[in-house]
């Protein structure tokens, strides 16, 4: 069940990051297509996150979802929108990813809490 939870979590992360990309493209909700895509992708992201919670604790799922979402959104901002990140921003994102790795590699909280 854990691997299924990670699949749902990966889908949640991809949906959220893609939705956030459309949020940027919506130009503050003035463009209908990107605005609708953003709303659908955010809803899908939360659905997928809810499915992931069947196989992993909320805190762990949210830490991974939020942390990887931040890092991937920063990368998309850099590559797609040419938004440069300074050294402190890159260091902070590195620390976030490091924290996710520590949780994943060393935490015993991977079982589902009822």
Secondary structure as GFF3:
##gff-version 3
##sequence-region A 1 114
A	DSSP	alpha_helix	2	25	.	.	.	ID=ss1
A	DSSP	alpha_helix	32	52	.	.	.	ID=ss2
A	DSSP	alpha_helix	58	79	.	.	.	ID=ss3
A	DSSP	alpha_helix	87	106	.	.	.	ID=ss4
###
